[in-house]
């Protein structure tokens, strides 16, 4: 994986990976289908439907009254849905950043990024470069607070970027990442365009009564890397396993306190430090071009690469060497001083209305 600075300095940041370690790239159309088919194989009932609303009893936190889900069910070959309802005891909302479950349960709002990506089919010759390569570009031209990317997607590449602080300019940043990739994707054909909101922090309330949120609906996307797939799958499994245990074979229903003291407590204990560290890194290194230059230079360090990828691969903040950490602090200060002195100023922008929007 290459990390490219605002001035074009490139660093290979995967040199410490072991032969059996790798950064996986997924295509959601393949992954989602696999997960869905496996759930059906294990006995889940799959409904091809669109949830339109949820009736929540006023006393749902203290009673065992059921929730009523209103949805449109779609049959194969039909574009028109059939109105249906379903009464349920427990709801796990895994319906993304624009979660209808979150809105129905009054989970509260969060700040969000817009991630924009174009799937681009490039020639087989150009694709050879990306067979074992992913690229991350930093600079205020591609994003004022995140990074741009070129990621391999089997027989094509995903080229994209994201931002929280200047969402109206996302297409400007997308053009810039295409320009930065340059000859490596030149002549490619755009085969799909994708844009999605990405949560910036946890929802204020992830459990209400017998309703729990997981994945993007709960706000489980890390800063700095923007990763959400692993945490969506992991939180979904943790929530399901804990709720099944609490229900004791169907003999009881879990309370809000039960779910908070099991699923939420265990998830936060396991991954809370990871979110905190990555949030701090983004606030230090993604704020301007000087900090971005320093970030790229620091990633030349084998120690930085080792700690970064161990933490990324195993989803835990790794226990580090105090002496090496002290050396790293000195290197960080030096790189920041150097980066700030050499980098060009960031372009100014203003969007006081849009920046206040929440979902």
C-alpha positions in Angstrom: 0.0 0.0 0.0 1.4 3.4 -1.0 0.7 6.6 0.9 1.2 9.8 -1.2 1.8 13.2 0.4 0.5 16.6 -0.9 3.9 17.2 -2.6 3.9 13.7 -4.2 6.2 11.9 -1.8 5.4 8.2 -1.8 5.9 5.7 1.0 5.3 2.0 0.9 3.5 1.5 4.2 3.1 -2.3 4.0 6.7 -3.4 4.4 6.2 -4.9 7.9 3.3 -7.2 6.8 4.1 -10.9 7.2 3.5 -13.4 4.4 0.1 -14.4 5.8 -1.0 -10.8 6.5 -2.8 -8.6 4.0 -5.1 -5.6 3.8 -8.3 -7.1 2.3 -10.4 -5.2 -0.3 -14.0 -6.2 -0.6 -16.8 -5.6 -3.1 -20.1 -5.1 -1.2 -22.2 -6.7 -3.9 -20.2 -9.9 -3.3 -19.8 -9.7 0.4 -23.4 -8.8 1.2 -24.8 -11.6 -1.0 -22.5 -14.1 0.7 -23.6 -13.0 4.2 -27.2 -13.0 3.3 -27.0 -16.5 1.6 -25.2 -17.9 4.6 -27.8 -16.5 7.0 -30.5 -18.3 5.0 -28.5 -21.5 5.0 -28.4 -21.3 8.8 -32.1 -20.9 9.1 -32.9 -17.2 8.8 -36.0 -16.1 7.0 -35.1 -13.6 4.3 -37.6 -10.9 3.3 -37.0 -8.8 0.3 -38.5 -5.7 1.7 -38.3 -2.0 2.4 -39.1 -0.8 6.0 -41.4 2.2 5.9 -42.1 2.8 9.6 -42.0 1.2 13.0 -44.7 1.4 15.7 -43.1 1.6 19.1 -45.3 1.2 22.2 -45.1 4.2 24.6 -44.3 1.7 27.4 -41.8 -0.4 25.5 -39.0 0.1 28.1 -41.1 -1.3 30.9 -43.5 -3.7 29.1 -43.2 -6.7 26.8 -45.5 -5.2 24.2 -44.4 -6.0 20.6 -43.0 -3.7 18.0 -44.8 -3.5 14.7 -42.7 -3.1 11.5 -44.4 -1.7 8.5 -42.7 -2.7 5.2 -43.2 -3.2 1.5 -42.4 -6.7 0.3 -41.1 -7.2 -3.2 -41.6 -10.4 -5.2 -39.1 -11.4 -7.9 -39.8 -9.6 -11.1 -42.1 -7.0 -9.6 -41.3 -3.4 -9.0 -44.3 -2.8 -6.9 -44.2 -3.7 -3.2 -47.0 -5.3 -1.2 -47.8 -3.6 2.1 -47.2 -5.9 5.1 -46.6 -5.7 8.8 -44.6 -7.9 11.2 -44.9 -8.0 15.0 -41.6 -8.6 16.8 -40.1 -8.8 20.3 -36.7 -7.4 19.6 -35.2 -5.3 16.8 -31.5 -5.0 15.7 -31.1 -2.0 13.4 -28.4 -2.7 10.9 -29.8 -0.4 8.2 -26.9 2.0 7.7 -26.2 5.7 8.3 -29.7 6.8 7.3 -31.2 4.2 9.7 -35.0 4.2 9.9 -34.7 2.1 13.0 -32.5 4.8 14.7 -35.0 7.5 13.8 -38.0 5.4 15.1 -36.3 4.7 18.4 -35.0 8.4 18.8 -31.4 7.4 18.8 -30.2 10.9 18.3 -28.2 12.4 15.4 -24.6 12.4 14.4 -22.2 14.3 12.3 -21.3 12.6 9.0 -18.9 12.5 6.1 -19.8 12.1 2.5 -17.8 9.3 0.8 -17.9 9.5 -3.0 -16.4 6.7 -5.2 -16.3 5.9 -8.9 -15.7 2.3 -10.0 -13.4 2.6 -13.0 -12.6 -0.1 -15.5 -9.0 0.3 -16.7 -6.9 -1.7 -19.2 -5.5 -5.0 -18.2 -2.0 -3.6 -18.4 -2.8 -0.7 -16.0 -4.7 -3.1 -13.7 -1.5 -5.2 -13.2 -0.1 -2.3 -11.1 -3.1 -2.6 -8.7 -3.1 -6.4 -8.4 -1.2 -6.1 -5.2 -1.4 -2.4 -4.6 -3.7 0.1 -3.0 -3.1 3.9 -2.8 -4.0 6.6 -0.3 -3.5 10.2 -1.3 -3.5 13.0 1.3 -3.7 16.8 0.6 -6.3 19.5 0.8 -6.8 19.1 -3.0 -8.4 15.7 -2.5 -9.9 16.2 1.0 -9.6 18.9 3.7 -10.0 16.3 6.5 -9.6 12.8 5.1 -7.8 11.1 2.2 -8.4 10.1 -1.4 -7.9 6.5 -2.6 -7.5 4.1 -5.4 -8.4 0.6 -4.3 -8.4 -2.6 -6.4 -11.7 -4.3 -6.9 -10.8 -7.5 -8.6 -11.1 -6.5 -12.3 -11.4 -2.7 -11.8 -10.5 0.0 -9.3 -12.5 2.1 -6.8 -11.4 5.8 -7.0 -12.8 8.1 -4.3 -12.6 10.5 -1.5 -14.6 11.8 1.5 -15.0 14.8 3.7 -17.0 16.1 6.7 -16.1 19.7 6.8 -16.7 20.6 3.1 -19.3 18.2 1.8 -20.6 20.6 -0.9 -17.2 20.4 -2.7 -17.1 16.5 -2.9 -17.1 16.5 -6.7 -14.3 18.9 -6.8 -12.3 16.6 -4.5 -13.3 13.6 -6.7 -11.9 15.3 -9.8 -8.7 16.0 -7.8 -8.2 12.4 -6.9 -8.6 11.3 -10.5 -6.0 13.9 -11.5 -3.6 12.8 -8.8 -3.9 9.2 -9.9 -3.1 10.5 -13.4 -1.7 8.1 -16.0 -2.4 5.0 -13.8 -6.2 5.3 -14.5 -6.1 7.3 -17.7 -8.5 6.0 -20.4 -10.6 4.1 -17.8 -14.4 3.9 -18.1 -16.6 4.8 -15.2 -18.9 1.8 -14.6 -20.5 2.8 -11.4 -20.8 5.9 -9.2 -21.4 5.5 -5.4 -22.0 8.1 -2.7 -22.8 7.4 0.9 -23.0 9.2 4.3 -20.4 7.9 6.8 -21.0 8.4 10.5 -18.4 10.4 12.4 -19.1 9.1 15.9 -21.5 6.9 17.9 -25.2 7.6 18.1 -26.1 9.3 21.4 -28.4 6.3 22.2 -27.6 2.9 20.7 -30.2 1.0 22.8 -33.7 2.0 23.5 -35.9 -0.6 25.2 -35.5 -3.9 23.2 -34.1 -2.1 20.1 -30.3 -2.1 19.5 -28.3 -0.5 16.7 -25.2 -2.0 15.1 -22.8 -1.0 12.3 -23.2 2.3 10.6 -26.6 2.8 12.2 -24.8 2.9 15.6 -21.9 5.0 14.3 -19.3 2.3 14.2 -16.8 3.8 11.7 -13.3 4.6 12.7 -11.7 7.9 12.1 -8.4 8.2 10.2 -8.9 5.0 8.2 -12.7 5.2 7.7 -13.1 1.5 8.2 -16.7 0.3 8.9 -17.1 -3.2 7.4 -15.4 -5.2 10.1 -17.0 -3.3 12.9 -20.5 -3.6 11.3 -20.1 -7.4 11.1 -18.6 -7.7 14.5 -21.1 -5.6 16.3 -24.0 -7.4 14.5 -22.7 -10.7 15.7 -22.0 -9.5 19.3 -25.5 -7.9 19.6 -27.1 -11.1 18.2 -25.2 -13.5 20.5 -25.8 -11.4 23.6 -29.5 -11.0 22.9 -29.9 -14.8 22.2 -28.2 -15.6 25.5 -30.4 -13.1 27.4 -33.6 -14.6 25.9 -32.7 -17.9 27.5 -34.3 -20.1 24.8 -37.3 -17.8 24.4 -38.2 -17.9 28.1 -37.7 -14.2 28.7 -37.2 -10.9 26.9 -34.1 -8.7 27.5 -34.4 -5.3 29.1 -32.6 -2.2 27.9 -30.3 -2.5 30.9 -29.6 -6.1 29.9 -28.5 -5.2 26.4 -26.4 -2.2 27.6 -24.6 -4.3 30.2 -23.7 -7.0 27.7 -23.5 -6.1 24.1 -22.7 -2.3 24.5 -20.4 -2.8 27.4 -18.4 -5.6 25.7 -18.2 -3.7 22.4 -17.0 -0.5 24.0 -14.5 -2.3 26.1 -13.0 -4.2 23.1 -13.0 -1.3 20.6 -13.4 2.0 22.4 -9.6 2.5 22.7 -9.2 1.9 18.9 -11.8 4.6 18.1 -10.1 7.0 20.6 -6.6 6.6 19.2 -7.7 6.9 15.5 -9.8 10.0 16.4 -6.7 11.6 17.9 -4.5 10.7 14.9 -7.0 12.3 12.5 -7.2 15.5 14.6 -3.4 15.7 14.5 -2.4 14.6 11.0 -5.4 15.4 8.7 -5.8 19.1 9.6 -3.6 20.8 7.0 -0.9 20.0 4.4 2.0 20.5 6.9 0.6 17.8 9.2 -0.1 15.6 6.2 3.5 15.8 5.0 4.6 14.9 8.5 2.3 12.0 8.5 3.7 10.5 5.3 7.3 11.0 6.5 6.5 9.3 9.8 5.1 6.3 7.9 8.6 5.6 6.6 9.4 4.3 10.1 9.2 0.6 10.4 8.0 0.9 14.0 5.1 3.2 12.9 4.2 0.7 10.2 4.3 -2.3 12.6 2.2 -0.6 15.2 -0.3 0.8 12.6 -0.8 -2.5 10.8 -0.9 -4.7 13.9 -3.6 -2.4 15.3 -5.5 -2.4 12.0 -5.3 -6.1 11.3 -6.1 -7.2 14.9 -8.5 -4.4 15.8 -6.7 -3.7 19.1 -4.4 -0.9 20.1 -1.2 -2.8 20.3 1.0 -2.7 23.4 4.1 -0.7 22.4 7.7 -0.3 23.4 8.1 2.7 25.8 11.6 3.5 24.5 10.4 3.4 20.9 7.4 5.4 21.8 9.6 8.1 23.3 11.7 8.1 20.1 8.6 8.3 18.0 7.4 11.4 20.0 10.6 13.2 19.1 10.3 12.1 15.4 6.7 13.3 15.3 7.6 16.7 16.6 10.5 17.0 14.2 8.3 15.9 11.2 5.6 18.3 12.2 8.0 21.2 12.4 9.5 20.3 9.0 6.1 19.7 7.4 4.6 23.0 8.6 7.7 24.9 7.4 7.6 23.4 3.8 4.0 22.8 3.0 1.7 25.1 1.0 -1.2 26.6 2.9 -4.6 24.9 2.6 -7.3 26.4 0.4 -9.9 28.4 2.4 -13.6 27.5 2.2 -16.8 28.3 4.1 -20.1 26.5 4.4 -21.6 27.6 7.7 -25.1 26.1 6.9 -24.1 22.8 5.5 -21.5 22.1 8.2 -24.3 22.1 10.8 -26.3 19.4 9.1 -26.8 16.1 11.0 -28.5 12.8 10.3 
